[in-house]
Amino acid sequence: MNEHQHQNAVVLFSGGLDSTTCLYWAKSEFANITAVSFSYGQRHSSELMAAQNITKALGVKHLIIDIDIAKLGGSALTDPDLHVPDYDASIVYGDDDKVAPITYVPARNTIFLSYALAVAEVTQASAIIIGVSSVDYSGYPDCRPDFIQAFEHMANLATVAGRQGRRLSIIAPLQQLSKAETLQLGLSLGVDYALTVSCYQADAQGRACGHCDSCHLRKQGFMDAGVSDPTRYQQLDQ
């Protein structure tokens, strides 16, 4: 028997490949789902349009929360004056956290999880689902297992439900999966990846640049999984 079949869950949902896989996984596991997206000052809004289309197709409740992380600066994903770099194979992200890419948005997952925690309290959810991976994590410190474990501990100290013994879990279904394994999971659940937008600098139509780290991981994932890549690119020759 599915242990979550009578429970509610909150899914952090960007409209990208990973979070869409998580949304489909959560829908197969939990009774009721609330997807939470953020308009946080990111470079493009096409990922939010993708998120709206996907949640509508799935019949999932969808909240878009407005916060302006862009005011803080410090990331190429929110500051138009900073250049989104092309993928560089010479840069290898390890476990020492000495290299953080310019696309890292300071404290983003902490902020997003905090909002999701509030939604979880209101909706009486027993879990928050987040699509982080410590395999294909692009050097982001807030995608690591120790961060997820620490936030879960804090969440159960910070909420009435947690203090009353109704524990909240932070579940990262993709934590130990490669991009190819994530794709295989999603395809088994019926995900249409043509609807997703993962690119750091997608255009208004949701077409990917084909050059950034996110595009590289996505393209490599489809190649490794041995399945056709349905991604729409800005240039036909990419």
CORLIN-V313736 format. One record per pair of residues at least 4 apart in sequence whose C-alpha atoms are under 8 Angstrom apart, sorted by the first residue. I is the first residue (numbers start at 1). J is the second residue. D is the distance in Angstrom with one decimal. If there is no record, write none. Layout:
I,J,D
I,J,D
This chain:
2,29,6.9
4,8,7.8
4,29,5.8
4,30,5.1
4,31,7.2
5,29,5.9
5,30,4.8
5,31,5.2
6,30,6.5
6,31,5.1
7,30,5.6
7,31,5.4
7,32,6.8
7,125,6.7
7,126,6.4
8,30,5.9
8,31,5.7
8,32,4.7
8,33,5.9
8,123,7.3
8,124,6.7
8,125,4.3
8,126,5.9
8,127,7.1
9,26,7.4
9,30,6.5
9,31,8.0
9,32,6.4
9,33,5.1
9,34,6.4
9,120,7.1
9,125,4.8
9,126,6.0
9,127,4.9
9,128,5.7
9,129,7.1
10,33,5.8
10,34,4.8
10,35,5.8
10,36,7.1
10,116,6.7
10,119,7.2
10,120,6.1
10,125,6.6
10,127,6.4
10,128,4.7
10,129,6.1
11,19,7.9
11,22,7.4
11,23,6.3
11,26,7.6
11,33,7.1
11,34,6.2
11,35,4.7
11,36,6.1
11,116,7.8
11,128,5.8
11,129,4.6
11,130,6.3
12,19,6.9
12,35,6.0
12,36,5.1
12,37,6.3
12,112,7.5
12,113,7.7
12,116,7.1
12,128,7.4
12,129,6.2
12,130,5.5
12,131,7.6
13,19,5.2
13,20,6.9
13,23,7.3
13,35,5.8
13,36,5.5
13,37,5.1
13,51,7.0
13,130,7.9
14,19,6.1
14,20,7.7
14,37,5.6
14,38,7.4
14,47,6.4
14,48,6.7
14,51,6.1
15,19,6.4
15,20,5.9
15,47,5.4
15,48,6.4
15,49,7.9
15,50,5.3
15,51,4.1
15,52,7.8
15,54,7.3
15,196,5.5
15,197,6.0
15,198,7.5
16,20,5.9
16,47,6.9
16,50,7.9
16,51,7.8
16,196,4.9
16,197,4.7
16,198,4.6
17,21,6.3
17,193,6.6
17,196,5.7
17,197,6.8
17,198,6.1
17,218,7.9
18,22,6.4
18,131,5.4
18,132,7.6
18,174,7.7
18,182,7.2
19,23,6.1
19,130,6.9
19,131,5.0
20,24,6.3
20,54,8.0
20,191,7.5
20,196,7.3
21,25,6.1
21,131,7.9
21,182,7.1
21,183,7.6
21,185,7.4
21,186,5.0
21,191,6.8
22,26,6.0
22,129,6.9
22,130,7.0
22,131,6.0
22,173,6.9
22,174,7.7
23,27,6.1
23,35,7.6
24,28,6.3
24,186,7.2
24,189,6.5
24,190,7.8
24,191,6.9
25,29,6.4
25,186,7.6
25,189,7.0
26,30,5.7
26,33,7.2
26,129,7.4
27,31,7.3
27,32,7.4
27,33,6.5
33,60,6.3
33,61,6.7
34,60,6.5
34,61,5.0
34,62,5.9
34,63,7.4
35,55,7.6
35,60,6.9
35,61,6.1
35,62,4.8
35,63,6.2
36,62,5.9
36,63,4.9
36,64,6.0
36,65,7.3
36,116,7.0
37,48,7.3
37,51,7.5
37,62,7.5
37,63,6.1
37,64,4.7
37,65,6.2
38,48,7.9
38,64,5.3
38,65,4.8
38,66,5.9
38,67,7.0
38,112,7.8
39,45,7.8
39,48,7.5
39,64,6.7
39,65,6.1
39,66,4.9
39,67,6.2
39,68,7.5
40,66,6.0
40,67,4.8
40,68,4.6
40,69,5.4
40,70,6.7
41,67,7.4
41,68,5.4
41,69,6.1
41,70,4.9
41,78,5.7
42,70,7.1
42,77,5.6
42,78,4.7
43,77,5.7
43,78,5.6
43,79,7.4
43,80,6.9
43,200,7.8
43,201,6.6
44,201,6.7
44,202,6.6
44,203,6.9
44,204,6.9
45,49,6.6
45,204,7.0
46,50,6.2
46,197,7.3
46,202,7.1
46,203,7.1
46,204,5.6
46,205,6.4
46,206,5.0
47,51,6.1
47,196,7.5
47,197,5.4
47,198,7.4
47,206,6.8
48,52,6.2
49,53,6.2
50,54,6.1
50,195,6.3
50,196,5.9
50,197,6.5
50,206,7.8
51,55,6.1
51,196,7.7
52,56,6.0
52,62,7.3
53,57,6.2
53,195,7.8
54,58,6.3
54,195,7.0
54,196,8.0
55,59,5.9
55,60,5.0
55,61,7.0
55,62,6.5
56,60,6.4
69,73,7.3
69,78,7.4
70,78,4.9
70,79,6.4
73,78,6.7
73,79,6.0
74,78,7.9
74,79,7.2
74,102,7.6
74,105,7.0
74,106,7.1
75,79,6.0
75,82,7.2
75,102,5.5
75,103,5.3
75,104,5.9
75,105,5.2
75,106,7.4
76,80,6.7
76,81,7.6
76,82,4.8
76,83,5.9
76,84,5.6
76,102,5.7
76,103,5.0
76,104,7.7
77,84,7.3
77,103,5.5
77,104,7.6
77,105,7.0
77,200,6.7
77,201,7.8
78,105,7.7
84,102,7.4
84,103,6.9
84,200,7.4
84,201,7.5
84,212,7.0
85,212,6.1
85,213,7.8
86,211,5.0
86,212,4.4
86,213,6.5
87,211,6.0
87,212,5.0
87,213,4.6
87,216,6.6
88,213,7.8
93,97,7.6
93,99,6.6
93,138,6.7
93,139,5.2
94,139,7.2
97,139,7.0
97,141,6.9
99,139,6.8
100,104,6.6
100,139,5.7
100,140,6.5
101,138,7.6
101,139,6.8
101,140,7.7
104,140,6.2
107,111,6.2
107,142,7.4
108,112,6.1
109,113,5.9
109,142,6.2
109,143,7.9
110,114,6.1
110,142,7.4
110,151,8.0
111,115,6.5
112,116,6.2
113,117,5.9
113,128,8.0
114,118,6.6
115,119,6.5
116,120,6.0
116,128,7.0
117,121,6.4
117,128,7.4
117,155,7.2
118,122,6.4
119,123,6.1
120,124,5.6
120,125,4.7
120,126,7.2
120,127,7.4
120,128,7.2
121,125,6.5
121,159,7.5
121,161,7.3
125,168,7.5
126,166,7.6
126,167,6.7
126,168,4.8
126,169,6.3
127,168,5.3
127,169,4.6
127,170,5.7
127,171,6.7
128,168,7.6
128,169,6.4
128,170,4.9
128,171,6.1
129,170,6.1
129,171,4.9
129,172,5.9
129,173,7.6
130,170,7.4
130,171,6.4
130,172,5.2
130,173,7.6
131,172,5.7
131,173,6.8
131,174,6.0
131,175,7.5
132,137,7.1
132,143,5.1
132,144,7.6
132,172,6.2
132,174,6.3
132,175,5.8
133,137,5.4
133,143,6.0
133,144,7.1
133,172,7.6
133,174,5.5
133,175,4.0
133,176,6.2
133,177,6.7
133,178,7.7
134,143,6.1
134,144,5.4
134,145,7.1
134,175,5.6
134,176,6.2
134,177,8.0
135,175,7.2
135,176,6.2
135,177,6.4
135,178,5.7
136,178,6.1
136,179,6.6
136,217,7.4
137,143,6.3
138,213,7.5
140,144,7.8
141,147,7.8
142,147,5.9
142,148,7.7
143,147,7.0
143,148,7.5
144,148,6.6
144,175,8.0
145,149,6.1
145,175,7.3
146,150,6.0
147,151,6.1
148,152,6.2
148,170,6.7
148,172,8.0
149,153,6.3
149,170,7.6
150,154,6.3
151,155,5.9
151,170,7.8
152,156,6.4
152,168,7.1
152,169,6.2
152,170,5.6
153,157,6.7
154,158,6.1
155,159,6.3
155,162,7.3
155,168,7.2
156,161,7.5
156,162,4.2
156,163,6.5
156,167,6.2
156,168,6.3
157,162,6.1
157,163,6.2
158,162,7.2
158,163,7.7
159,163,6.3
160,164,6.1
161,165,6.4
161,166,5.0
161,167,6.7
161,168,7.9
162,166,5.1
162,167,4.9
162,168,6.6
174,178,7.8
174,182,6.5
177,181,5.5
177,182,6.0
178,182,6.1
178,221,7.7
179,183,6.2
179,217,7.0
179,218,7.0
179,220,7.8
179,221,4.8
179,222,7.9
180,184,6.3
180,220,7.8
180,221,4.3
180,222,6.2
180,223,7.8
180,224,5.6
180,225,4.7
181,185,6.2
181,225,7.1
182,186,6.2
183,187,6.0
183,221,7.2
183,222,7.3
183,225,7.0
184,188,6.2
184,225,6.8
185,189,6.5
186,190,6.3
186,191,5.2
187,191,5.3
187,192,7.5
192,196,7.7
193,230,6.7
193,231,7.6
194,230,5.0
194,231,5.7
194,232,7.6
197,202,7.5
197,206,6.1
197,207,7.6
197,208,7.4
198,202,7.8
198,208,7.5
198,214,6.4
198,215,6.9
198,218,7.7
199,207,8.0
199,208,5.2
199,209,6.6
199,210,7.6
199,212,7.1
199,214,5.6
199,215,5.5
200,212,6.7
200,213,8.0
200,214,6.5
200,215,7.8
201,208,6.9
201,209,6.4
201,212,8.0
202,206,5.3
202,207,5.3
202,208,4.6
202,209,6.0
203,207,5.5
203,208,6.9
203,209,7.9
203,234,7.6
206,232,7.6
207,231,7.6
207,232,5.0
207,233,4.8
207,234,5.3
208,215,7.1
208,231,7.2
208,232,6.2
208,233,4.6
208,234,5.8
209,215,7.2
209,233,6.0
209,234,5.7
209,235,7.6
210,215,5.2
210,216,7.0
210,233,6.4
210,234,7.7
210,238,6.3
211,215,6.0
211,216,6.6
212,216,6.3
213,217,6.2
214,218,6.1
215,219,6.0
216,220,6.0
217,221,6.0
218,222,6.5
219,223,6.3
219,229,7.0
220,224,6.0
221,225,6.0
222,226,6.1
222,227,5.5
222,228,6.5
222,229,5.7
223,227,6.5
223,228,7.6
223,229,7.8
233,238,7.0
